Every structure is written in C-alpha cells, then in structure tokens.
Amino acid sequence: YRNDTGWRMTLSLYASFAINAAYTIFQLGLGIIHSTIWYYSMAAYYLMLSVMRFYLLMYLRDGHAPGEDKKSELHRYRFCGVVLVGMNLALAVIVYYITWQNRTFVHHMITTIAMAAYTFTSFTMAIINLIRYRKYQSPVLSAAKAIGFTAAMVSMLTLETTMLTVFGGEANGDFNRMMTGTTGAVATLAVLIVAIYMILKSTRELKK
C-alpha cells in the first residue's frame, strides 16, 4: 500500500466511486419522492463525480502503471475537465438553493463538530495531494486529485451552511445568505478554473 502508487490510487478510487454511486442513488430517490430540483441537482453532482472516478478507475484497473500511457491518460484528463464544467452547473444550482431558497443541512452540534474536523482534514489533504502527485507526471493521478479537491470545496460549502444553521440560527438570515453566497461563488469559480486548466493543458499536450 505504501510503495505501490498505482494500487493505492486504485483502492482509493474504488472506495470513493462506491460512496459517490450510493449517494447518487440516494439523492435520486429523494428527488423522485419529493419532486424537487434540489435533490436532482445533488444527484447530478454525485453522478458526475462517480462517472469521472469510474473512468479513471478503468484505466488503472487494466494494469496500467501511472504515467505509462501518457496519450491515453491525457484523454482521460481532458474528459474529466469537460465533466467538471457540467458538474459546475449542478453546483451552481445547489448554491442557488442554499443561498436564495434557504435550503440547509441540519445536524446535532456534536455531529457538526465531527463534520468540521473531517472536512478540514480532507480539504488540507486534498491540497497536499494535489501538489504531491504532480511529481509522478501522470495525468490520471492528477485528475483523481483534482476531483478530490473539487469535492473538498463542496464539502466546505456544506459544512459552512451547517455551522451557520447550528451555531448562528435563523436570526442572522442576511448574514448567513451573504456568507454562503460568497463561499458558493468562490467554490463554483474554483471548480471552473480547475476544469478549464485541465482542458487547456491536456489539449496543448496532446497537440505536442
């Protein structure tokens, strides 16, 4: 596990894909039951995460070592960038519902604190891994870590919404809306920048 980067990444993608796929089905079921765009947009977001991780997983599962087939990896890297653009649309809908429709996530205070510890750890590790895995010169590994970074950004938005509800209450409605709107705008902009960077970089490398 420590020495085989490809196997470690494959295991990580299996776990994240399984979780994302299960959550997609769950959110889709809630969307069908409640007939609301909120759950459908959440399902779309997790579906796109699942599609990207599955696509990268198929490459590593075939026995390819990271960086072995650069051209094939660049195609997958660009594909993930394109999907991220679509995912950004689903994220924009989520941000709209959180900010202007006052949709939120309500948890117990202890659960919220545990979520905060997990989210900040995940976000920190996502940034570290995004930098660390660049040395392998593998577009597939870079794509996997870029996906992890964008997912961590959305987790931060979810956490902020939860904490404002639990600790701030509904009395600070305008303040909560301003905070979630700002964070949501930053998250969607960050995801869009990552997506465009992946598309442009892979296209430039493929032309070479």
Secondary structure, DSSP 8 states (H G I E B T S, - for coil): --S-HHHHHHHHHHHHHHHHHHHHHHHHHHHHHHT-HHHHHHHHHHHHHHHHHHHHHHHHHTT--TTSSHHHHHHHHHHHHHHHHHHHHHHHHHHHHHHHS-------HHHHHHHHHHHHHHHHHHHHHHHHGGGGT-HHHHHHHHHHHHHHHHHHHHHHHHHIIIII-STTHHHHHHHHHHHHHHHHHHHHHHHHHHHHHHHHHHH-
